Amino acid sequence: MQSEKQYIDLYGECRDMLRKHSCEVMNAVRDEAFENFKRLGFPTKKVERYKYTDIPSLFEPDYGLNINRLEIPVDPYKAFKCDVPNLSTSLYFVVNDSFYDKALPKKELPEGVIVDSLARIAAEKPELISRYYAKIAKTEEDGITALNTMLAQDGLLIYVPKGTVVDRAIQVINILRSDVDLMVNRRVLIIVEDRAEIKLLFCDHAADDRRFLATQVIEAYVGENAGLDLYCLEETHAKNVRVSNVFISQQANSRVNHNVITLHNGTTRNRTDLAFEGEGAECNLAGCVIADKDQHVDNNTLIDHKVGHCTSNELYKYVLDENAVGAFAGKVLVRHGAQHTTSQETNQNLCTTKTARMFTQPMLEIYADDVKCAHGSTVGQLNDAALFYMQQRGISKKEAKLLLEFAFINEVIDHIKLEPLRDRLHYLVEKRFRGELNKCEGCKLCK
């Protein structure tokens, strides 16, 4: 297909340039990723995990790429307006797909903790990065992961050594900035060693009224008795396409909380693959989507219980208005021998108009007999009786509708353990339901 051909031709023409502006660790897997992309191509709707999003059409337009790594002028503090009051984070910026080293927090990180350019640290400590890079994000299994791996030249590294607890949350602002339509290929490597803990907040914003296509691959390794809280918030605009793949590996007795929140977007496709590698681990996956107009949001998850005595909880909620399309497909796989597994998967959705569409597919695949697993899904409309009851007590129909939507989505937000972020999201969600966020673009949403 034409959509694959342009990227195959691009790689053939620009391979040396891609390698020149990257590092040996990333270059070592680049050619293999290219060969896998040529073999796999873009996943079509015939591929089970991609059946709700037309991936090839998203990559057909001719986007620019900054392969020469030209510096794009940006003042991140002007581009980024969505502060979270009282969160007290260590604030870092990624501009398009490059770590921005001209604006770093003044407060020092605990000894040994690294938040920096992936390519730069890979050049300094290749033995550390090569141990983890592209190990769980397998290019032979997925065309999007292969494309990102063959084109990514830099990224973000977050490293927490053994026994280190990072008390202050790390906030990373991903800013899309360009004077032309642009494709970016963002790479993130998170390493949380044994008995270490960290809280991360990633915020996606678009600073310009351009068409952006962002591919993202996040690899997160969580060691024994370690903890990772990873919150991802998207507030871009209707011209933005985001295709994100998150891969998480958990060792024994580790804990992961991963929340994905889509407040404003164009087309979004999020994939999360989480694997339990050691017993006694626990994960909590949550997501909420608010979409209207012609927005499209597709969340696809896989929780792989490879070993026993692990617990997984999953909750995704959507509120869809106008012509918005939502999709959720979540699979919990319990392998042979993974006894004493506990898993709960829930997807609940509201379609507030007759033209909104929701596709939902919760799945359980169980090969062990001593487990406690359940899953469920609902798609419905606002309760007419509740609306009538509230109107009888002097609340306008519009306000009653807003209050019911707000109460519905809040269950997901309440899972967020950072109280200032939770409070801020309550405020942003209310603004979103009132339509105030639709009038602005990108990070100007929350002035």
C-alpha positions, 0 to 999 in steps of 0.5 A, a space after each residue: 500500500 502507498 502508506 507503507 511505501 512512503 516510509 519504506 522509501 524514506 528509510 532507504 533514503 535517510 538511513 544514514 542520516 537517522 543513524 548519524 543523529 542518534 546513538 549506537 544502542 538505538 541504531 543496533 535495532 533499527 535495521 531489524 525494525 525496518 525489515 519487520 515493518 516491511 514484512 508486517 506493514 501497518 495493521 489493518 482492521 483485519 488484525 484483531 487488536 486494530 479492528 476499530 481504527 483504520 491505521 493505514 489511513 492515518 499514515 497516508 498524509 505526507 507529514 514532515 519529519 525532523 530527521 536532521 534534528 534541527 532546533 525548533 524555536 520554542 519557549 516551553 513556559 509560554 507554550 505550556 499553560 496548563 499548570 497543576 496548582 500545588 502539585 509541586 512536580 519536577 517539571 521537564 519538557 520534550 519538544 516533539 521527540 527531543 528532550 529539552 535540556 534548556 529548561 530543567 528544574 532547579 531542585 535536584 533529584 535523589 542521587 542516581 536518579 536520571 531524567 534525561 535524553 535517551 540518546 545521550 545517556 545511551 552514549 554514556 552508559 550503553 550497557 545500562 540502556 542496551 539491557 532494556 531498550 526494545 526488549 519488551 516492545 517487540 518489533 517482530 510482532 507489531 508494525 507500529 512498534 516497528 515503525 517507531 523503532 526504525 525512525 526514533 532518534 532520541 527519547 526520554 530516559 527515566 531511571 530510578 536505582 535500587 531502593 530509591 524513592 522519588 517523593 516529588 512527582 516527575 511531570 513531563 510535558 510533551 509539546 508538539 511544535 511546528 510551522 508545518 504538518 509534522 510527524 514525531 516518533 517519541 520513545 520513552 524508557 522507564 527503569 524502576 529497579 528493585 524497591 524503588 518508587 516513582 510517580 510520573 505525569 505525562 501531558 500531551 499538548 499541541 502548541 500550533 494549529 498544524 496537523 501532527 502525527 505522533 507515534 509513541 512507544 513507552 517501555 516500563 520495567 518495574 523491579 521487585 517490590 518497586 512501585 510506578 504510578 504513570 498518569 498520561 493526560 492528552 489535551 491536544 486538538 482536532 488535527 492531532 493523531 496520536 498512536 501510543 503503545 505502552 509496554 509494562 513488565 512487572 516483577 514480584 510484589 511490584 505495584 503499578 497504577 496506570 491512568 490514561 485520560 483523554 480530554 481533547 484530541 483528534 484521533 487517538 489509539 492507545 495500546 497497553 500491554 502489561 505482563 506479570 513476571 513475578 508473583 505477588 504483583 498488582 496493577 490498576 489500569 484506568 482510563 477515561 474519555 470525553 469526546 465529541 464532534 468527530 473525535 475518535 478514541 480507541 483503547 486496547 489493553 492486554 494484561 498477561 498473568 504469566 504467574 500466579 498470586 497476582 492481582 489486576 484491576 481495570 476500569 475504563 469509562 467513556 462519555 461520547 457526544 455528537 458524532 464521536 466514536 469510542 472503542 475499548 478492547 481489553 483482554 485478560 490472559 491467565 496462563 497455565 499455572 497462574 493459580 490464585 489470580 484475581 482480576 476485575 475488568 470493567 468498561 462503562 460508556 455513555 452515548 449522549 446522542 443517537 449519532 455517537 458510537 461505542 464499540 466494546 469488547 472485554 475478554 477473559 482467556 483463562 487456563 488455570 482453575 483456581 482463579 477469581 476473574 470477572 469482566 463486564 461492559 455497559 453502553 447506555 444513555 443518561 437516565 431519564 428518571 434521574 434527569 426528571 427527578 433533578 428537573 423537578 427540584 429546579 435544576 435545568 435539564 442542561 445542568 442536570 445532564 452535566 452533573 450526571 456525566 460528571 458523576 459518571 466519569 469521576 470514578 476513574 479520576 478518583 483512582 488518581 493518588 496525587 490529590 492536587 492532580 485529582 482536584 485539577 482534573 475534576 475542574 478540567 472535566 467540568 469545563 470540558 463538559 460545559 463546552 469551554 475547552 472546545 473553544 481553545 487549542 492545545 495547552 491553552 485549554 486550561 488558562 
